[in-house]
Amino acid sequence: MCIKLRVNLQYANSKCHYVLRFYLSPVLRKMGLVTLPRNAPSSWTVPYHLSFVEQFLQENTFDHRSIRQWSARNVLKALREKETGDPVGWFPEQTAKVIWRNASSPELSNKHQDVAWLVVRRALPVRFFMHARSLALSAQCPRGGCGGEETVGHPLLECVFAKQVWKEMQWFLSRFIPSSSVTQESVLYGLFPGTHTETNINCCWRTINLVKDALWSARNLLVFQRKELSTTECCRLAYSKVQDYVLRDALKLGAATAKAQWGKTTV
């Protein structure tokens, strides 16, 4: 937007144009985007609050000849095509990009984005993670009768308690995607085999994160408060939070569309 205000002729008589012409002309001239005005004052240095423009142009090469047609959508699209995400396990680069986008999906609430990001980063503070950093005495699962090593995927998927919760929540997940399509990669990374509509994938991914949130809350209650939830109570906790997404969709898409998406869940 700063560059458009400086370059586009329709903003030539605005105050923003004059300010940006004073500060940005030297930077844009180096890039060959504008000519330095000889009959107007200009700054030799870029102020701190505009230094991001200079850094952006230096780090990213775009078609400068079409700068007047730049829009936020086109620039973001070009940046996404160039971006390189951190590798995720054994997945190829393109799949890793999809995984990171799923973890930061705007369809998720902030809390669910945080948990999803920690899962992908393998930084969820489970006992295996803490024990490796000498912050826990043992890497064993705290749930009695389990005895497994509490890795990132254990309290969310592999623990006996988690398996029972997923089994009881299967009736709700099957509204959007067949149970055969909900795999370990689906739960941890949002990858669903087969062909599904975008709406069903969004609803299923959000529901999965609701269950993960409930499982993580149940695990923390057990560790920090010595309070053990039953699988039924954990499922109720997950299902009670569905309403937040239903209301969110109702405000965004309308009550009728939200009801159609989420089935019998009330709006």
Backbone bond lengths (Angstrom), bond angles and torsions (degrees), N, CA, C in turn:
res aa  C-N    CA-C-N  psi(-1)  N-CA   C-N-CA  omega(-1)  CA-C   N-CA-C  phi
1 M - - - 1.465 - - 1.522 110.62 -
2 C 1.336 117.54 -39.44 1.464 121.11 177.92 1.523 110.51 -60.50
3 I 1.338 116.22 -42.05 1.462 120.25 -178.52 1.527 110.36 -68.46
4 K 1.334 117.20 -40.41 1.454 120.21 179.17 1.519 111.01 -63.30
5 L 1.333 117.50 -41.31 1.459 120.62 178.78 1.529 111.67 -62.64
6 R 1.318 116.82 -30.34 1.465 120.41 179.16 1.516 112.24 -82.67
7 V 1.314 118.04 -37.08 1.457 121.95 -170.71 1.521 113.10 -94.13
8 N 1.329 116.72 -41.47 1.464 119.81 -173.38 1.523 110.80 -69.49
9 L 1.325 116.12 131.42 1.459 121.14 -174.51 1.515 113.26 -69.40
10 Q 1.318 117.82 -21.88 1.466 119.08 -178.06 1.531 112.43 -69.71
11 Y 1.339 116.13 -15.90 1.464 120.14 177.48 1.529 112.16 -102.41
12 A 1.338 117.17 13.64 1.465 121.16 -170.70 1.526 113.46 -60.84
13 N 1.313 118.44 -30.19 1.463 120.85 -176.73 1.527 113.74 -101.85
14 S 1.319 117.15 13.10 1.454 119.72 -179.35 1.524 110.59 -90.48
15 K 1.324 116.26 158.43 1.462 120.98 179.35 1.523 110.93 -65.31
16 C 1.338 116.21 -38.31 1.465 119.45 179.42 1.520 111.23 -61.29
17 H 1.333 116.50 -37.73 1.462 120.62 179.68 1.521 110.79 -61.70
18 Y 1.309 117.13 -44.63 1.464 120.63 -177.88 1.535 111.17 -66.45
19 V 1.335 116.53 -40.65 1.466 119.81 179.41 1.523 110.19 -64.24
20 L 1.334 116.29 -47.56 1.459 120.05 -178.27 1.526 111.85 -70.18
21 R 1.345 117.37 -30.99 1.459 119.69 175.91 1.525 110.08 -63.45
22 F 1.327 116.61 -37.93 1.463 121.19 179.85 1.531 111.21 -66.05
23 Y 1.349 116.63 -43.59 1.453 119.70 -172.77 1.534 114.13 -91.56
24 L 1.337 118.44 -32.39 1.462 120.95 -171.03 1.519 114.67 -100.49
25 S 1.307 118.30 -13.25 1.467 119.54 -177.14 1.521 113.06 -55.30
26 P 1.350 120.42 -44.83 1.469 118.96 179.17 1.529 113.12 -60.35
27 V 1.344 116.45 -38.75 1.467 119.94 -179.26 1.516 110.72 -68.49
28 L 1.323 116.28 -47.30 1.463 120.37 -177.51 1.520 111.36 -69.03
29 R 1.346 117.24 -28.96 1.460 120.02 177.67 1.526 110.51 -66.92
30 K 1.339 117.45 -38.87 1.463 120.74 177.52 1.521 111.41 -61.17
31 M 1.326 115.76 -32.90 1.463 120.62 179.47 1.523 111.93 -82.45
32 G 1.331 117.20 -4.56 1.458 120.79 -178.30 1.511 113.50 75.57
33 L 1.331 116.93 23.98 1.466 120.47 -175.83 1.524 112.13 -93.36
34 V 1.324 117.73 -30.41 1.462 120.91 179.56 1.519 108.59 -141.64
35 T 1.329 115.90 166.25 1.462 121.09 171.94 1.522 108.57 -99.61
36 L 1.307 116.30 143.93 1.455 120.42 -177.81 1.524 109.72 -74.65
37 P 1.326 118.63 119.80 1.471 120.25 -177.89 1.526 111.33 -65.69
38 R 1.332 116.18 129.07 1.456 120.77 -179.08 1.521 112.47 -86.44
39 N 1.305 115.81 -20.53 1.473 119.53 -176.53 1.528 111.85 -102.83
40 A 1.335 117.17 16.44 1.465 120.35 -179.86 1.518 108.79 -140.98
41 P 1.316 118.26 146.62 1.473 120.90 179.81 1.524 111.32 -68.89
42 S 1.296 117.35 153.12 1.457 122.27 176.80 1.514 109.34 -149.45
43 S 1.318 116.03 154.56 1.453 122.00 -177.36 1.524 110.23 -88.06
44 W 1.329 115.77 146.23 1.457 120.22 177.70 1.525 111.73 -85.84
45 T 1.296 117.41 -19.63 1.466 121.68 179.92 1.520 110.22 -127.55
46 V 1.312 115.84 153.28 1.462 121.94 178.54 1.524 108.30 -91.63
47 P 1.329 118.69 128.18 1.469 120.12 179.00 1.522 110.93 -65.16
48 Y 1.322 114.30 161.66 1.461 120.15 -175.29 1.524 111.97 -58.14
49 H 1.337 117.18 -41.37 1.460 119.39 -174.43 1.525 112.86 -73.19
50 L 1.342 117.95 -7.16 1.466 120.97 175.49 1.531 111.94 -116.22
51 S 1.317 116.95 4.46 1.465 119.60 -177.55 1.526 112.30 -64.20
52 F 1.344 117.11 -22.70 1.463 120.08 -179.40 1.526 110.87 -64.37
53 V 1.354 117.54 -28.57 1.466 120.54 178.89 1.523 109.86 -66.37
54 E 1.342 116.22 -46.50 1.462 120.71 178.42 1.523 111.07 -61.73
55 Q 1.318 116.43 -43.78 1.469 120.71 179.76 1.521 110.63 -64.36
56 F 1.331 117.21 -40.42 1.470 121.39 179.93 1.526 110.79 -61.97
57 L 1.327 117.19 -44.13 1.461 120.50 -178.32 1.523 111.42 -69.64
58 Q 1.319 117.41 -32.54 1.455 120.19 179.63 1.519 112.18 -73.08
59 E 1.336 116.74 -35.11 1.459 120.92 -176.25 1.526 113.16 -85.05
60 N 1.332 117.28 -21.25 1.467 120.68 -175.51 1.519 109.77 -126.20
61 T 1.315 114.79 131.95 1.464 120.36 177.83 1.513 108.42 -105.89
62 F 1.332 115.45 118.13 1.455 121.41 178.12 1.524 109.15 -119.65
63 D 1.305 115.31 174.66 1.465 120.52 174.67 1.527 108.03 -76.29
64 H 1.315 116.32 93.81 1.454 120.74 -174.03 1.524 112.75 -67.75
65 R 1.341 116.68 -22.17 1.466 118.79 -178.91 1.528 111.87 -66.77
66 S 1.320 116.15 -25.13 1.471 119.88 -179.19 1.521 111.42 -102.54
67 I 1.332 116.46 27.43 1.468 119.78 -173.75 1.516 112.57 -62.00
68 R 1.340 117.44 -30.13 1.474 119.39 -178.79 1.530 111.70 -69.31
69 Q 1.333 116.48 -17.51 1.460 119.87 178.25 1.532 111.48 -99.27
70 W 1.309 116.79 7.02 1.465 118.88 178.58 1.519 110.10 -64.31
71 S 1.299 114.91 141.83 1.460 120.95 172.95 1.521 107.65 -137.84
72 A 1.327 116.26 161.27 1.461 119.67 -179.03 1.522 111.15 -59.05
73 R 1.335 116.29 -38.26 1.465 119.74 -178.85 1.526 111.28 -65.15
74 N 1.338 117.54 -43.99 1.462 120.74 -179.26 1.522 111.93 -67.14
75 V 1.339 116.16 -39.94 1.462 119.68 179.41 1.527 110.56 -65.49
76 L 1.340 117.18 -43.90 1.470 120.45 178.80 1.522 111.16 -63.72
77 K 1.334 116.30 -37.77 1.458 120.05 178.48 1.523 110.58 -63.80
78 A 1.328 116.14 -43.12 1.463 119.87 179.18 1.521 111.35 -65.42
79 L 1.338 116.67 -38.87 1.462 120.14 179.54 1.522 111.25 -66.95
80 R 1.337 117.24 -39.00 1.468 120.42 179.40 1.528 110.84 -65.08
81 E 1.346 116.38 -35.39 1.459 119.85 178.95 1.519 111.44 -67.91
82 K 1.342 116.21 -29.07 1.462 120.58 -177.72 1.524 113.00 -91.40
83 E 1.327 117.10 -17.51 1.451 119.66 -172.36 1.521 111.99 -66.25
84 T 1.291 116.60 147.15 1.458 123.08 176.32 1.524 107.76 -123.50
85 G 1.313 116.39 117.97 1.454 120.77 -179.33 1.518 111.07 -89.87
86 D 1.302 115.83 162.38 1.460 120.39 176.78 1.529 109.34 -65.62
87 P 1.308 117.88 145.06 1.472 119.86 179.19 1.521 111.34 -64.70
88 V 1.322 115.22 149.50 1.465 121.54 178.61 1.521 107.79 -124.22
89 G 1.333 115.57 103.82 1.456 120.50 177.32 1.521 112.49 53.00
90 W 1.320 115.51 -131.50 1.458 122.05 -177.10 1.532 112.55 -94.38
91 F 1.324 117.93 3.17 1.453 120.66 -175.78 1.527 111.32 -71.67
92 P 1.345 117.70 144.38 1.470 119.79 175.25 1.526 111.44 -66.67
93 E 1.323 115.94 168.14 1.470 121.17 -172.63 1.526 112.19 -59.56
94 Q 1.328 117.42 -44.62 1.461 120.05 -178.07 1.524 111.76 -63.91
95 T 1.330 116.93 -39.09 1.469 120.95 177.47 1.519 110.37 -67.78
96 A 1.339 117.04 -37.49 1.464 120.65 178.09 1.530 110.90 -62.05
97 K 1.325 117.22 -38.15 1.463 120.66 177.58 1.531 110.53 -62.72
98 V 1.341 116.06 -41.83 1.466 120.36 178.14 1.526 110.33 -62.95
99 I 1.324 116.65 -40.81 1.468 121.06 -179.37 1.526 110.35 -62.58
100 W 1.334 117.45 -44.80 1.466 120.47 179.97 1.524 111.13 -66.26
101 R 1.333 116.90 -36.32 1.470 119.48 177.37 1.521 110.77 -67.49
102 N 1.329 116.79 -37.50 1.466 119.55 176.84 1.523 110.93 -64.05
103 A 1.340 116.40 -40.03 1.469 120.12 -178.67 1.521 111.92 -66.55
104 S 1.332 116.95 -30.30 1.470 120.82 -179.48 1.524 112.08 -108.17
105 S 1.326 116.32 23.24 1.463 120.65 -177.71 1.530 111.62 -60.03
106 P 1.342 117.90 132.19 1.468 119.68 177.01 1.523 112.95 -66.25
107 E 1.326 117.28 -11.25 1.458 120.53 176.77 1.536 111.30 -72.32
108 L 1.330 116.62 -20.75 1.462 120.74 -179.45 1.523 111.04 -89.68
109 S 1.320 116.00 153.70 1.459 120.25 173.06 1.530 108.90 -72.25
110 N 1.328 116.49 164.83 1.466 120.00 -178.28 1.528 111.72 -59.54
111 K 1.330 116.07 -41.71 1.463 119.35 -179.14 1.519 111.19 -63.44
112 H 1.324 116.95 -42.26 1.457 120.36 -179.45 1.522 111.57 -70.03
113 Q 1.327 117.08 -32.26 1.460 119.70 173.41 1.524 110.91 -62.76
114 D 1.337 115.98 -41.40 1.469 120.23 179.73 1.525 111.21 -62.01
115 V 1.332 116.47 -46.77 1.468 120.13 -179.27 1.527 110.48 -65.10
116 A 1.340 116.61 -43.06 1.465 120.61 179.95 1.526 110.64 -62.10
117 W 1.341 116.49 -40.55 1.465 120.54 179.20 1.528 110.71 -64.84
118 L 1.335 117.21 -42.38 1.461 120.94 179.66 1.527 111.48 -64.92
119 V 1.334 116.21 -35.41 1.468 119.88 178.32 1.525 110.21 -65.94
120 V 1.329 116.97 -47.17 1.469 120.30 -179.55 1.521 110.61 -64.60
121 R 1.319 116.75 -39.73 1.462 121.97 -179.65 1.531 111.99 -75.31
122 R 1.323 117.56 -8.46 1.463 123.29 -175.82 1.526 111.15 58.70
123 A 1.335 115.05 38.19 1.464 120.76 -177.46 1.514 112.24 -118.09
124 L 1.326 117.77 12.73 1.459 120.01 175.79 1.529 108.60 -62.76
125 P 1.341 118.84 129.77 1.473 120.16 -172.88 1.521 113.88 -73.17
126 V 1.316 116.33 61.23 1.464 121.52 174.16 1.531 108.09 -82.17
127 R 1.330 116.92 173.69 1.464 119.98 -174.95 1.528 113.08 -66.62
128 F 1.321 117.82 -32.67 1.466 119.96 177.45 1.523 110.02 -62.65
129 F 1.336 116.08 -44.50 1.470 122.13 178.92 1.526 110.25 -63.82
130 M 1.334 116.50 -44.43 1.461 120.81 -177.75 1.538 111.53 -71.59
131 H 1.326 116.40 -39.14 1.475 120.24 -179.08 1.528 110.90 -64.99
132 A 1.324 117.13 -36.88 1.467 120.90 178.63 1.522 111.65 -64.14
133 R 1.320 116.77 -20.17 1.470 121.76 179.91 1.524 111.75 -109.77
134 S 1.324 115.47 17.58 1.477 122.91 177.43 1.524 111.73 59.79
135 L 1.340 116.58 34.97 1.458 121.44 178.87 1.523 112.29 -110.36
136 A 1.317 117.30 -0.55 1.462 122.50 177.47 1.523 108.43 -142.91
137 L 1.331 115.91 147.34 1.462 120.38 -177.47 1.515 112.36 -72.78
138 S 1.337 116.23 -29.18 1.459 119.81 -175.55 1.523 109.83 -144.62
139 A 1.325 116.03 155.51 1.459 121.63 175.76 1.521 111.74 -97.43
140 Q 1.328 117.03 8.61 1.464 121.80 -176.06 1.516 111.04 -77.91
141 C 1.318 116.44 147.20 1.463 122.34 178.14 1.530 109.80 -61.15
142 P 1.331 118.70 133.50 1.467 120.83 -176.77 1.526 113.88 -75.13
143 R 1.325 117.24 -10.55 1.464 119.62 -176.95 1.529 110.04 -79.06
144 G 1.315 116.25 127.42 1.458 121.22 -178.77 1.517 112.34 -61.99
145 G 1.330 115.66 137.79 1.453 120.47 178.84 1.507 114.46 86.84
146 C 1.326 117.83 -2.44 1.463 120.08 -179.80 1.521 109.91 -93.83
147 G 1.332 116.54 -67.55 1.461 120.26 176.02 1.506 115.37 79.72
148 G 1.340 117.87 0.19 1.457 120.43 179.74 1.515 112.07 -80.10
149 E 1.320 116.22 167.33 1.458 121.85 177.20 1.525 108.49 -80.13
150 E 1.328 115.75 126.71 1.465 119.56 -174.62 1.529 110.22 -84.02
151 T 1.319 115.79 82.95 1.457 121.84 172.56 1.525 108.69 -84.63
152 V 1.343 116.48 -177.28 1.464 119.94 -176.66 1.521 111.67 -60.44
153 G 1.332 116.93 -41.79 1.460 119.39 -177.11 1.510 114.33 -82.37
154 H 1.331 117.75 -9.79 1.462 119.98 -173.60 1.527 113.30 -65.92
155 P 1.350 121.10 -56.28 1.474 119.23 -177.10 1.519 112.99 -70.34
156 L 1.336 117.49 -15.70 1.458 120.99 -178.01 1.515 113.35 -97.37
157 L 1.332 117.12 -15.33 1.461 118.05 -171.79 1.521 113.95 -149.98
158 E 1.332 118.21 -41.93 1.461 121.18 -167.34 1.518 113.94 -94.64
159 C 1.326 118.25 -23.41 1.456 121.17 -179.18 1.533 110.15 -63.83
160 V 1.316 116.43 150.15 1.470 120.65 178.72 1.526 110.49 -57.56
161 F 1.315 115.89 -40.42 1.465 120.87 178.58 1.529 110.23 -62.57
162 A 1.344 117.43 -45.80 1.466 121.57 -179.31 1.533 111.05 -63.47
163 K 1.318 116.72 -41.35 1.477 119.75 179.52 1.521 111.41 -60.47
164 Q 1.329 116.27 -39.93 1.459 119.71 179.76 1.524 111.26 -68.37
165 V 1.333 116.88 -38.38 1.474 120.70 178.35 1.525 110.09 -63.88
166 W 1.337 117.32 -45.05 1.467 119.67 178.98 1.533 110.98 -63.37
167 K 1.307 116.13 -35.15 1.470 119.64 178.60 1.526 110.57 -65.05
168 E 1.340 116.80 -41.58 1.457 120.58 -179.59 1.532 112.52 -73.63
169 M 1.343 117.26 -25.42 1.469 120.75 178.89 1.514 113.10 -90.22
170 Q 1.332 116.92 -0.83 1.457 120.26 -176.31 1.525 111.95 -61.57
171 W 1.334 117.29 -33.17 1.464 120.48 -179.17 1.528 111.45 -61.45
172 F 1.334 116.73 -32.52 1.454 119.75 -178.77 1.529 111.18 -81.64
173 L 1.323 117.40 -40.66 1.462 121.11 179.41 1.524 111.76 -65.17
174 S 1.346 116.49 -33.51 1.465 120.02 -177.59 1.528 112.56 -68.22
175 R 1.342 117.97 -9.94 1.462 120.18 174.28 1.527 111.14 -64.26
176 F 1.325 116.12 -31.26 1.459 120.51 -173.02 1.523 112.71 -104.41
177 I 1.331 116.92 -42.49 1.465 121.59 -175.98 1.525 108.20 -140.77
178 P 1.343 118.55 139.19 1.470 120.34 178.31 1.525 111.13 -56.56
179 S 1.314 115.42 149.28 1.464 120.54 -176.68 1.524 112.50 -59.61
180 S 1.343 116.77 -28.40 1.471 119.84 -179.96 1.522 111.87 -68.06
181 S 1.326 117.61 -19.67 1.461 121.30 -179.29 1.518 112.88 -90.47
182 V 1.337 117.51 -7.41 1.463 121.03 178.30 1.523 107.76 -94.70
183 T 1.326 115.86 99.37 1.458 122.66 -175.61 1.533 109.72 -113.29
184 Q 1.311 115.73 -176.54 1.463 120.55 177.33 1.528 110.57 -61.23
185 E 1.338 116.78 -40.25 1.463 120.50 178.00 1.520 111.34 -65.79
186 S 1.338 116.80 -30.97 1.465 120.27 177.60 1.520 110.78 -67.43
187 V 1.328 116.23 -44.30 1.462 120.95 -176.30 1.524 111.03 -68.91
188 L 1.321 117.13 -44.38 1.459 120.48 -174.39 1.522 113.38 -85.10
189 Y 1.349 117.13 -33.54 1.456 119.51 -170.36 1.532 114.71 -126.05
190 G 1.315 118.18 -6.82 1.462 119.91 179.88 1.508 113.74 77.36
191 L 1.329 118.09 25.66 1.467 122.53 178.38 1.525 108.63 -99.12
192 F 1.342 116.78 121.49 1.459 121.18 -176.05 1.527 109.69 -117.96
193 P 1.342 117.51 118.42 1.471 119.26 177.07 1.520 110.80 -69.49
194 G 1.325 115.34 152.16 1.458 119.95 179.42 1.509 111.77 92.81
195 T 1.324 115.62 -176.82 1.462 122.43 -179.06 1.518 109.38 -108.48
196 H 1.333 116.41 124.66 1.457 122.27 -178.38 1.523 108.98 -140.47
197 T 1.314 115.82 157.23 1.460 119.48 178.15 1.529 109.61 -73.44
198 E 1.316 115.07 154.84 1.466 119.77 -179.53 1.528 111.37 -61.94
199 T 1.336 116.16 -37.19 1.466 120.05 179.59 1.521 111.58 -63.07
200 N 1.330 116.30 -44.89 1.464 119.98 -179.97 1.523 111.85 -65.45
201 I 1.331 116.45 -38.58 1.460 119.93 178.65 1.527 110.39 -64.93
202 N 1.343 116.69 -42.97 1.464 120.45 179.49 1.526 111.06 -61.81
203 C 1.337 116.07 -46.62 1.472 119.45 -179.51 1.523 111.10 -64.79
204 C 1.333 116.88 -41.12 1.462 120.38 -179.05 1.533 110.54 -67.79
205 W 1.328 117.36 -41.66 1.463 120.96 -179.88 1.520 110.96 -64.56
206 R 1.330 116.79 -39.45 1.457 119.48 177.74 1.525 111.27 -68.25
207 T 1.337 116.57 -39.48 1.467 120.14 178.32 1.529 110.85 -64.41
208 I 1.326 116.59 -40.80 1.465 120.75 177.32 1.526 110.47 -59.57
209 N 1.330 116.37 -41.41 1.459 119.30 179.64 1.520 112.29 -71.10
210 L 1.326 117.43 -27.57 1.462 120.24 172.44 1.526 110.82 -64.04
211 V 1.330 115.60 -43.83 1.467 119.67 179.67 1.522 110.06 -66.76
212 K 1.335 117.51 -42.07 1.466 120.15 178.25 1.527 110.98 -61.83
213 D 1.320 116.18 -39.60 1.466 120.55 177.84 1.532 110.38 -62.01
214 A 1.333 116.14 -44.40 1.467 120.02 179.36 1.528 111.28 -65.20
215 L 1.329 117.61 -40.83 1.464 121.07 178.49 1.531 111.38 -64.51
216 W 1.323 116.13 -40.79 1.460 119.83 179.81 1.533 110.42 -68.88
217 S 1.336 116.90 -37.45 1.463 120.44 176.61 1.521 110.82 -65.10
218 A 1.345 116.63 -41.43 1.463 120.58 178.51 1.528 110.95 -63.97
219 R 1.312 116.48 -38.79 1.465 120.54 178.21 1.529 110.43 -65.03
220 N 1.328 117.78 -43.13 1.463 120.97 -179.34 1.528 112.25 -68.50
221 L 1.328 117.00 -35.03 1.465 119.80 175.13 1.528 111.04 -62.97
222 L 1.332 115.10 -38.09 1.464 119.81 179.47 1.533 111.04 -67.88
223 V 1.345 116.52 -41.30 1.463 120.76 -175.15 1.520 111.52 -75.56
224 F 1.326 116.96 -45.20 1.458 120.22 -170.22 1.534 114.39 -95.94
225 Q 1.341 117.07 -25.47 1.460 119.34 -177.81 1.529 112.89 -120.24
226 R 1.332 116.77 0.76 1.468 121.35 -178.40 1.523 111.42 56.23
227 K 1.310 116.29 32.59 1.462 121.45 179.62 1.523 108.56 -109.32
228 E 1.304 115.85 120.57 1.461 120.16 -175.78 1.530 110.16 -105.18
229 L 1.341 115.65 116.80 1.461 120.78 177.20 1.516 109.73 -83.32
230 S 1.320 116.23 147.14 1.458 120.35 172.21 1.531 108.66 -79.25
231 T 1.321 116.04 165.26 1.467 119.10 179.25 1.528 110.64 -62.84
232 T 1.316 116.91 -35.72 1.473 120.33 178.28 1.517 111.50 -64.11
233 E 1.337 116.70 -42.24 1.465 120.69 178.52 1.522 111.04 -65.69
234 C 1.327 116.94 -37.78 1.463 120.53 178.20 1.525 110.77 -65.90
235 C 1.330 116.88 -40.41 1.467 120.53 177.63 1.525 110.98 -65.13
236 R 1.317 116.50 -40.14 1.466 120.02 177.43 1.525 111.09 -63.34
237 L 1.334 115.99 -38.47 1.460 120.39 177.94 1.523 110.54 -62.84
238 A 1.323 116.70 -42.62 1.467 120.54 178.55 1.524 110.97 -66.19
239 Y 1.320 115.76 -45.53 1.466 119.39 -176.96 1.520 111.84 -67.91
240 S 1.335 117.49 -30.69 1.466 119.75 -179.85 1.526 111.91 -66.16
241 K 1.331 116.48 -25.92 1.462 120.23 -178.02 1.528 112.78 -86.53
242 V 1.332 116.47 -8.07 1.474 119.45 177.09 1.519 110.14 -61.52
243 Q 1.325 115.47 -33.49 1.461 120.33 -176.95 1.527 112.25 -58.08
244 D 1.323 117.05 -30.65 1.470 119.76 179.00 1.521 110.71 -62.09
245 Y 1.321 116.65 -43.35 1.459 120.38 179.12 1.522 111.80 -71.95
246 V 1.326 116.29 -34.76 1.469 119.47 177.97 1.524 110.08 -62.92
247 L 1.326 116.51 -47.03 1.470 120.27 178.52 1.518 111.47 -64.95
248 R 1.307 116.05 -36.04 1.467 120.19 178.00 1.527 110.55 -62.65
249 D 1.347 117.04 -44.15 1.457 120.90 178.29 1.525 111.37 -69.24
250 A 1.328 116.75 -34.10 1.462 120.10 179.31 1.529 110.77 -64.06
251 L 1.323 117.20 -39.42 1.465 120.65 178.17 1.521 111.67 -71.20
252 K 1.323 116.22 -32.99 1.460 121.11 -176.07 1.524 112.63 -85.28
253 L 1.328 116.81 -42.87 1.464 121.88 -172.65 1.510 114.35 -111.80
254 G 1.339 116.77 -15.43 1.450 120.42 -175.48 1.521 110.82 106.87
255 A 1.329 116.07 150.89 1.461 121.20 -175.52 1.530 111.75 -63.45
256 A 1.329 117.11 -39.50 1.468 120.16 -177.71 1.527 111.26 -64.86
257 T 1.328 116.45 -44.47 1.469 120.38 179.41 1.516 111.14 -65.48
258 A 1.336 116.48 -40.22 1.464 120.32 179.15 1.521 110.99 -63.49
259 K 1.338 116.60 -41.12 1.475 120.04 178.73 1.507 110.87 -64.75
260 A 1.350 116.23 -39.74 1.458 119.86 179.20 1.518 111.30 -64.37
261 Q 1.343 117.19 -35.67 1.461 121.53 -179.38 1.524 112.49 -71.19
262 W 1.321 115.99 -44.55 1.448 120.87 -170.59 1.534 113.23 -100.07
263 G 1.332 117.48 6.77 1.461 120.24 174.58 1.507 111.95 72.15
264 K 1.327 117.33 -129.24 1.453 122.40 -173.82 1.537 113.20 -82.36
265 T 1.323 116.84 -2.08 1.469 119.20 178.90 1.516 108.84 -62.89
266 T 1.314 118.01 129.43 1.448 121.60 -174.52 1.503 111.60 -72.22
267 V 1.337 116.14 153.40 1.461 123.32 177.52 1.500 108.59 -110.00
